[in-house]
Amino acid sequence: MKNIAFIAHDAKKTDLVHFVETHRNWILGAKIIATGRTAEYLEEQNIEVKHLSRGHEGGYKQITEMLIRKEIDLVVFFIDPDVKQPHHPDIGKLLDTCDRHNIPLATNYSSAELIIIGLIKQDEAEKAMRRLKG
């Protein structure tokens, strides 16, 4: 996994930071992209991140455009289901774009954990195959 977009609603930012800390060794090999305040939270954990605009200021649209251009391989978007904002159509388009372009999408801690575990296992299997061939 080369390019991971991280987004979290305010009430979920602490969960996202915990998730990143738990999987830091694997995540550090990726290019991290995040919307405004999420990027700031990750930087506070000494995670290098490409800053985009805040979600409601165009960050969701920026990520959607990057998905269309195939510049993002995984989206981890910790959504607070109690939050409803006027910019939610932008969020819906982002989620739909993941589905349309077959981009893995995690919207909560458990789904992100399962995706990362699967990707770690895939990486290990690919390394083992290369050793057998080489």
RARARA-V435998 format. One line per field, one symbol per residue. phi: phi as a letter, one per 30 degrees, with the letter a starting at -180 (. if undefined). psi: psi as a letter, one per 30 degrees, with the letter a starting at -180 (. if undefined). burial: 1 if it has 24 or more other C-alpha atoms within 12 Angstrom, else 0. A space follows every 10 residues. Layout:
phi->???
psi->???
burial->???
This chain:
phi->.cbcccbade dcdddddddd ddceeddddc dcbadfdded ddddcicdbd dcddedcjdd dddedddddi cbcaccbdcc ddcbbddded dedddddedd chcebccaed ddedddeddd ddeddddddd dddc
psi->kejkkkkkle ffeeeeeeee eegeeeeffl kkklldeeee eeefghkkkj klllefgfee eeeeeeeegh fkfkkjjjkj ffkjlfgfee eeeeeeeeee ghkkkkglee eeeeeeeeee eeeeeeeeee eef.
burial->1011111111 0110111011 0010011001 0111111111 1100001011 1101110011 1111011000 1111111110 0000000001 1001101100 1011111110 0110110000 0000000000 0000
